[in-house]
Amino acid sequence: MGASESLTAILISKNAAETIGKCLASLDFCQSIVIVDGGSTDQTVDIARSFGAVVITDLDWQGFGVQKQRALELVNSGWVFSIDCDEVVPAQLAKEIKTVLSAPKYSVYRMPRLNHLCGRAVRVAGWYPDYVSRLFHAGSASFNSNTVHESLVFEGSVGTLRSNLLHYTYSSYGAAVEKMNAYSSIGAESLRQRRRSINHFTPVLRALYRFLSCYFLRLGFLGGLDGLTVSSLQAFGTYLKYLKALD
């Protein structure tokens, strides 16, 4: 990363006081932090500003993709690192990012994401390596408008980092169920908008396929109880999404 090339971290937030502090503390290798907040009523904004972040409030929520694009549009130059409030950059990844940006060969980089269930790393059931493209040069990529499960859109090849980004996916089983319920509602609305053909057998069949795929094809059975839990949660979320789409 040349002397004129800054690195800006971008985030979107809403009521993330429980996790955002640990996330922001891991971003000390970035020159600046920009956050678009969706109207937090807890201490999220105060915590963010205590880390020197620039916080913009935008209540016109149209989905994760649109909100992240709004954050990206606040960065005019240099490199961008997109991260979620429940993710943490360990020292090894921070070091690798700085090394790569000292002489970049690509305009977009992806990295493996290590997901955690109740504080435990899970490497089965499709949860690892879970590559995510998060590091890119401003102007070389944008976010799609997906309401949930948004992704980066770009042209050309992508470089791959070796160090893990840590994702504290579910802090508790209760939080997992709540998140599945919320995300399934968004997914159901997307299915309705796309006019997908769904009948009363679809939720069960889709959920069964998802469980079998995660537990057997993606080796969830090798992860013991955590592998079974993750596979079941994925199936549960799928079932809810298609069930709600019938309404």
GUDREN-763864 format. One record per residue (C-alpha): residue number from 1; x, y, z. Coordinates in Angstrom, 1 decimal. Last residue first. Layout:
N
+-----+--------+--------+--------+
: num :      x :      y :      z :
+-----+--------+--------+--------+
: NUM :      X :      Y :      Z :
...
+-----+--------+--------+--------+
REM end
This chain:
247
+-----+--------+--------+--------+
: num :      x :      y :      z :
+-----+--------+--------+--------+
: 247 :  -48.5 :  -16.8 :    3.4 :
: 246 :  -46.8 :  -19.6 :    1.4 :
: 245 :  -43.5 :  -17.7 :    1.5 :
: 244 :  -43.5 :  -18.1 :    5.3 :
: 243 :  -43.1 :  -21.9 :    4.9 :
: 242 :  -40.4 :  -21.5 :    2.3 :
: 241 :  -38.2 :  -19.3 :    4.6 :
: 240 :  -39.1 :  -21.2 :    7.8 :
: 239 :  -38.0 :  -24.6 :    6.3 :
: 238 :  -34.7 :  -23.1 :    5.0 :
: 237 :  -34.0 :  -21.6 :    8.4 :
: 236 :  -34.7 :  -24.9 :   10.1 :
: 235 :  -32.5 :  -26.8 :    7.6 :
: 234 :  -29.6 :  -24.4 :    8.3 :
: 233 :  -30.1 :  -24.7 :   12.0 :
: 232 :  -30.2 :  -28.5 :   11.8 :
: 231 :  -26.9 :  -28.6 :    9.9 :
: 230 :  -25.3 :  -26.2 :   12.5 :
: 229 :  -26.6 :  -28.3 :   15.4 :
: 228 :  -25.4 :  -31.6 :   13.9 :
: 227 :  -22.0 :  -30.2 :   13.3 :
: 226 :  -21.9 :  -28.7 :   16.7 :
: 225 :  -22.9 :  -32.0 :   18.3 :
: 224 :  -20.1 :  -33.9 :   16.6 :
: 223 :  -18.3 :  -32.0 :   13.9 :
: 222 :  -17.5 :  -35.0 :   11.6 :
: 221 :  -21.3 :  -35.4 :   11.0 :
: 220 :  -21.3 :  -32.0 :    9.3 :
: 219 :  -19.3 :  -33.4 :    6.5 :
: 218 :  -20.4 :  -31.1 :    3.7 :
: 217 :  -22.1 :  -33.9 :    1.8 :
: 216 :  -23.4 :  -35.6 :    5.0 :
: 215 :  -24.7 :  -33.1 :    7.5 :
: 214 :  -24.9 :  -30.0 :    5.3 :
: 213 :  -26.3 :  -31.6 :    2.2 :
: 212 :  -28.6 :  -33.9 :    4.2 :
: 211 :  -29.9 :  -30.9 :    6.2 :
: 210 :  -30.5 :  -28.7 :    3.2 :
: 209 :  -32.3 :  -31.5 :    1.3 :
: 208 :  -34.6 :  -32.1 :    4.2 :
: 207 :  -35.3 :  -28.4 :    4.5 :
: 206 :  -36.1 :  -28.0 :    0.8 :
: 205 :  -38.4 :  -31.1 :    0.9 :
: 204 :  -40.2 :  -29.9 :    4.1 :
: 203 :  -40.7 :  -26.3 :    2.9 :
: 202 :  -41.7 :  -27.4 :   -0.7 :
: 201 :  -44.5 :  -29.9 :    0.2 :
: 200 :  -47.1 :  -27.2 :    0.8 :
: 199 :  -46.4 :  -25.7 :   -2.7 :
: 198 :  -44.0 :  -23.1 :   -4.0 :
: 197 :  -43.4 :  -21.8 :   -7.5 :
: 196 :  -41.1 :  -18.7 :   -7.2 :
: 195 :  -42.7 :  -15.4 :   -7.9 :
: 194 :  -39.5 :  -13.5 :   -7.7 :
: 193 :  -41.1 :  -11.1 :   -5.3 :
: 192 :  -42.6 :  -13.9 :   -3.3 :
: 191 :  -39.2 :  -15.6 :   -3.0 :
: 190 :  -37.6 :  -12.3 :   -1.8 :
: 189 :  -40.3 :  -11.9 :    0.8 :
: 188 :  -39.6 :  -15.4 :    2.1 :
: 187 :  -35.8 :  -14.6 :    2.3 :
: 186 :  -36.5 :  -11.6 :    4.4 :
: 185 :  -38.7 :  -13.6 :    6.8 :
: 184 :  -36.2 :  -16.4 :    6.9 :
: 183 :  -33.5 :  -13.9 :    7.9 :
: 182 :  -35.5 :  -12.8 :   11.0 :
: 181 :  -36.4 :  -16.3 :   12.1 :
: 180 :  -32.9 :  -17.6 :   11.5 :
: 179 :  -31.5 :  -14.7 :   13.5 :
: 178 :  -33.9 :  -15.4 :   16.4 :
: 177 :  -33.1 :  -19.1 :   16.4 :
: 176 :  -29.3 :  -18.4 :   16.4 :
: 175 :  -29.7 :  -15.9 :   19.2 :
: 174 :  -31.4 :  -18.5 :   21.3 :
: 173 :  -28.7 :  -21.0 :   20.6 :
: 172 :  -26.2 :  -18.4 :   21.9 :
: 171 :  -23.5 :  -16.0 :   20.6 :
: 170 :  -24.3 :  -17.0 :   17.0 :
: 169 :  -22.0 :  -16.1 :   14.1 :
: 168 :  -18.9 :  -14.9 :   15.9 :
: 167 :  -17.0 :  -14.6 :   12.6 :
: 166 :  -13.2 :  -14.6 :   12.6 :
: 165 :  -11.4 :  -13.6 :    9.4 :
: 164 :   -8.9 :  -16.4 :    8.7 :
: 163 :   -5.4 :  -16.0 :    7.2 :
: 162 :   -4.6 :  -17.3 :    3.7 :
: 161 :   -5.5 :  -14.4 :    1.5 :
: 160 :   -6.9 :  -15.1 :   -2.0 :
: 159 :   -6.6 :  -12.7 :   -4.9 :
: 158 :   -9.6 :  -12.2 :   -7.2 :
: 157 :   -9.6 :  -12.2 :  -11.0 :
: 156 :  -11.5 :   -9.8 :  -13.2 :
: 155 :  -14.8 :   -8.0 :  -12.8 :
: 154 :  -16.6 :   -7.0 :   -9.6 :
: 153 :  -19.8 :   -7.5 :   -7.6 :
: 152 :  -19.5 :   -7.9 :   -3.8 :
: 151 :  -22.2 :  -10.0 :   -2.1 :
: 150 :  -25.4 :   -9.6 :   -0.2 :
: 149 :  -26.8 :  -12.5 :    1.8 :
: 148 :  -29.9 :  -10.5 :    2.7 :
: 147 :  -31.9 :   -7.8 :    0.9 :
: 146 :  -29.7 :   -8.3 :   -2.2 :
: 145 :  -28.9 :   -5.0 :   -3.9 :
: 144 :  -25.4 :   -6.0 :   -5.1 :
: 143 :  -22.4 :   -4.4 :   -3.5 :
: 142 :  -19.8 :   -2.6 :   -5.6 :
: 141 :  -16.3 :   -3.2 :   -6.9 :
: 140 :  -13.2 :   -1.6 :   -8.5 :
: 139 :  -14.1 :    2.0 :   -7.6 :
: 138 :  -12.3 :    1.8 :   -4.2 :
: 137 :   -9.7 :   -1.0 :   -4.2 :
: 136 :  -10.9 :   -4.2 :   -2.6 :
: 135 :  -10.8 :   -6.2 :    0.6 :
: 134 :  -14.0 :   -8.1 :    1.6 :
: 133 :  -14.5 :  -11.0 :   -0.8 :
: 132 :  -15.7 :  -13.8 :    1.5 :
: 131 :  -14.5 :  -17.5 :    1.5 :
: 130 :  -16.6 :  -19.8 :    3.7 :
: 129 :  -13.5 :  -22.0 :    4.6 :
: 128 :  -15.5 :  -23.3 :    6.5 :
: 127 :  -19.1 :  -23.3 :    7.5 :
: 126 :  -20.2 :  -25.8 :    4.9 :
: 125 :  -21.3 :  -28.4 :    7.5 :
: 124 :  -17.7 :  -28.5 :    8.9 :
: 123 :  -15.1 :  -26.2 :   10.3 :
: 122 :  -16.9 :  -24.8 :   13.4 :
: 121 :  -15.1 :  -22.6 :   15.8 :
: 120 :  -16.6 :  -22.5 :   19.3 :
: 119 :  -17.8 :  -19.2 :   20.9 :
: 118 :  -21.5 :  -20.1 :   20.9 :
: 117 :  -21.2 :  -21.3 :   17.2 :
: 116 :  -18.2 :  -19.7 :   15.4 :
: 115 :  -17.5 :  -19.1 :   11.8 :
: 114 :  -14.0 :  -19.1 :   10.4 :
: 113 :  -14.0 :  -16.9 :    7.3 :
: 112 :  -11.4 :  -17.6 :    4.5 :
: 111 :  -10.3 :  -14.5 :    2.7 :
: 110 :  -11.0 :  -12.7 :   -0.6 :
: 109 :   -9.1 :  -10.0 :   -2.4 :
: 108 :  -10.1 :   -7.5 :   -5.0 :
: 107 :   -7.9 :   -5.1 :   -7.1 :
: 106 :   -5.2 :   -7.8 :   -7.6 :
: 105 :   -1.4 :   -7.8 :   -7.5 :
: 104 :   -1.0 :   -5.5 :   -4.6 :
: 103 :    2.5 :   -4.4 :   -3.5 :
: 102 :    2.3 :   -3.0 :    0.1 :
: 101 :   -1.3 :   -4.0 :    0.0 :
: 100 :   -0.4 :   -7.7 :    0.4 :
:  99 :    1.8 :   -7.1 :    3.4 :
:  98 :   -0.7 :   -4.9 :    5.2 :
:  97 :   -3.5 :   -7.5 :    4.6 :
:  96 :   -1.2 :  -10.3 :    5.8 :
:  95 :   -0.4 :   -8.4 :    9.1 :
:  94 :   -4.1 :   -7.8 :    9.7 :
:  93 :   -4.9 :  -11.4 :    9.0 :
:  92 :   -2.2 :  -12.6 :   11.6 :
:  91 :   -3.3 :  -10.1 :   14.2 :
:  90 :   -6.9 :  -11.4 :   14.2 :
:  89 :   -9.6 :   -9.4 :   12.4 :
:  88 :  -12.9 :   -9.7 :   14.2 :
:  87 :  -16.5 :  -10.2 :   12.9 :
:  86 :  -19.8 :   -9.6 :   14.7 :
:  85 :  -20.0 :   -5.9 :   13.5 :
:  84 :  -19.5 :   -6.9 :    9.8 :
:  83 :  -16.5 :   -6.1 :    7.8 :
:  82 :  -15.7 :   -4.4 :    4.5 :
:  81 :  -12.1 :   -3.3 :    3.9 :
:  80 :  -11.7 :   -0.6 :    1.3 :
:  79 :   -8.5 :    0.6 :   -0.4 :
:  78 :   -7.8 :    4.1 :   -1.6 :
:  77 :  -10.3 :    6.6 :   -2.9 :
:  76 :  -13.7 :    8.1 :   -2.6 :
:  75 :  -15.2 :    6.2 :    0.4 :
:  74 :  -18.7 :    7.4 :    1.4 :
:  73 :  -20.1 :    5.4 :   -1.5 :
:  72 :  -19.0 :    2.2 :    0.3 :
:  71 :  -21.3 :    2.9 :    3.2 :
:  70 :  -24.3 :    3.4 :    0.9 :
:  69 :  -23.3 :    0.2 :   -0.9 :
:  68 :  -23.4 :   -1.6 :    2.5 :
:  67 :  -27.0 :   -0.3 :    3.1 :
:  66 :  -28.1 :   -1.3 :   -0.4 :
:  65 :  -26.8 :   -4.9 :    0.0 :
:  64 :  -28.1 :   -5.3 :    3.6 :
:  63 :  -31.6 :   -4.4 :    2.8 :
:  62 :  -33.7 :   -1.4 :    2.0 :
:  61 :  -33.4 :    0.5 :    5.3 :
:  60 :  -34.2 :    4.2 :    5.0 :
:  59 :  -33.0 :    5.0 :    8.5 :
:  58 :  -29.5 :    6.2 :    7.5 :
:  57 :  -27.3 :    7.5 :   10.3 :
:  56 :  -23.7 :    8.3 :    9.4 :
:  55 :  -20.9 :    7.4 :   11.9 :
:  54 :  -17.3 :    8.4 :   11.3 :
:  53 :  -15.3 :    6.1 :   13.5 :
:  52 :  -12.8 :    7.4 :   16.1 :
:  51 :  -12.9 :    4.4 :   18.3 :
:  50 :  -15.1 :    6.2 :   20.8 :
:  49 :  -17.3 :    7.1 :   17.9 :
:  48 :  -18.2 :    3.4 :   17.4 :
:  47 :  -19.0 :    2.9 :   21.1 :
:  46 :  -21.3 :    5.9 :   21.2 :
:  45 :  -23.0 :    4.7 :   18.0 :
:  44 :  -23.6 :    1.2 :   19.3 :
:  43 :  -24.8 :    2.2 :   22.8 :
:  42 :  -28.4 :    1.0 :   22.3 :
:  41 :  -31.2 :    2.5 :   20.2 :
:  40 :  -29.4 :    2.0 :   16.9 :
:  39 :  -31.0 :    3.7 :   13.9 :
:  38 :  -29.6 :    2.0 :   10.8 :
:  37 :  -26.0 :    3.0 :   11.3 :
:  36 :  -23.7 :    3.6 :    8.3 :
:  35 :  -20.1 :    3.3 :    9.6 :
:  34 :  -16.9 :    4.6 :    8.3 :
:  33 :  -13.5 :    3.7 :    9.8 :
:  32 :  -10.2 :    5.3 :    9.0 :
:  31 :   -6.5 :    4.5 :    8.6 :
:  30 :   -6.9 :    0.8 :    9.0 :
:  29 :   -4.4 :   -1.3 :   11.0 :
:  28 :   -6.3 :   -0.5 :   14.2 :
:  27 :   -9.2 :   -2.6 :   13.0 :
:  26 :   -9.2 :   -5.2 :   15.7 :
:  25 :  -10.6 :   -2.8 :   18.3 :
:  24 :  -13.5 :   -2.1 :   15.9 :
:  23 :  -14.7 :   -5.7 :   16.0 :
:  22 :  -14.3 :   -6.1 :   19.7 :
:  21 :  -16.3 :   -2.9 :   20.3 :
:  20 :  -19.0 :   -3.8 :   17.7 :
:  19 :  -20.1 :   -7.0 :   19.4 :
:  18 :  -22.6 :   -6.3 :   22.2 :
:  17 :  -23.3 :   -2.8 :   21.1 :
:  16 :  -24.6 :   -4.0 :   17.8 :
:  15 :  -28.0 :   -2.3 :   17.9 :
:  14 :  -27.9 :   -1.5 :   14.2 :
:  13 :  -24.8 :   -1.4 :   12.2 :
:  12 :  -23.2 :   -1.2 :    8.7 :
:  11 :  -19.5 :   -1.3 :    8.4 :
:  10 :  -16.7 :    0.2 :    6.3 :
:   9 :  -12.9 :    0.0 :    7.0 :
:   8 :  -10.8 :    2.5 :    5.1 :
:   7 :   -7.2 :    1.8 :    3.9 :
:   6 :   -5.2 :    4.7 :    2.6 :
:   5 :   -3.2 :    4.7 :   -0.6 :
:   4 :   -1.0 :    7.8 :   -0.9 :
:   3 :    2.0 :    6.3 :    0.9 :
:   2 :    1.7 :    3.1 :   -1.2 :
:   1 :    0.0 :    0.0 :    0.0 :
+-----+--------+--------+--------+
REM end
